[in-house]
């Protein structure tokens, strides 16, 4: 896998990713799309709750995250 950010996103399409935002919130979902500004479209999104190990059912079907708010994306 290349180290270029958009190449990593391309390779992660359809895969489960964890997105951390500036606010400290995390979203875990299937990467359905992105653009050159790193705006992200996630599907079947769950929001992990600290201290809980059980997986919650999806909180949202589709979530769009503005790239300006993204701190990290972990494939």
C-alpha positions in Angstrom: 0.0 0.0 0.0 1.3 3.4 -1.0 1.9 6.1 1.7 -0.1 8.8 -0.3 -3.3 9.6 1.6 -5.7 9.3 -1.3 -4.2 6.0 -2.4 -4.8 4.6 1.1 -8.4 5.8 0.9 -8.8 4.2 -2.5 -7.5 0.9 -1.2 -9.8 1.2 1.8 -13.1 1.6 -0.2 -15.6 -0.9 1.0 -13.6 -1.7 4.1 -14.2 -0.9 7.7 -12.4 2.2 8.9 -12.1 4.2 12.1 -12.3 8.0 11.7 -11.2 10.3 14.6 -12.4 13.9 14.5 -11.0 17.1 16.0 -13.7 17.0 18.7 -12.4 13.6 19.9 -15.4 11.7 18.6 -14.8 8.4 16.7 -16.9 6.8 14.0 -16.4 3.3 12.7 -18.0 2.4 9.4 -17.6 1.1 5.9 -15.9 3.6 3.7 -18.3 4.2 0.8 -16.7 7.2 -0.8 -14.4 10.2 -0.5 -13.2 13.3 -2.5 -10.0 15.3 -2.9 -10.8 17.3 0.3 -11.0 14.0 2.3 -14.7 14.5 2.8 -15.9 11.0 3.7 -19.0 8.9 3.2 -19.4 6.1 5.8 -22.1 3.4 5.8 -23.3 1.2 8.7 -21.7 3.6 11.2 -21.2 2.8 14.9 -20.0 5.2 17.5 -17.8 3.3 20.0 -18.5 4.1 23.7 -15.4 4.1 25.9 -15.3 1.3 28.4 -17.8 -0.9 26.5 -16.6 -4.0 24.6 -19.9 -5.1 23.1 -20.5 -3.9 19.5 -23.6 -1.8 19.2 -25.9 -2.0 16.2 -25.3 0.7 13.6 -26.2 4.1 14.9 -26.6 5.6 11.4 -27.1 4.1 7.9 -25.0 6.7 6.1 -22.8 9.5 7.5 -21.0 12.2 5.6 -18.0 13.7 7.4 -16.4 16.9 6.3 -12.7 16.6 5.7 -11.8 19.7 7.7 -12.9 17.8 10.9 -10.9 14.7 10.3 -7.7 14.1 12.4 -7.1 10.5 11.4 -8.5 7.6 9.4 -7.4 4.1 10.3 -8.1 1.3 7.8 
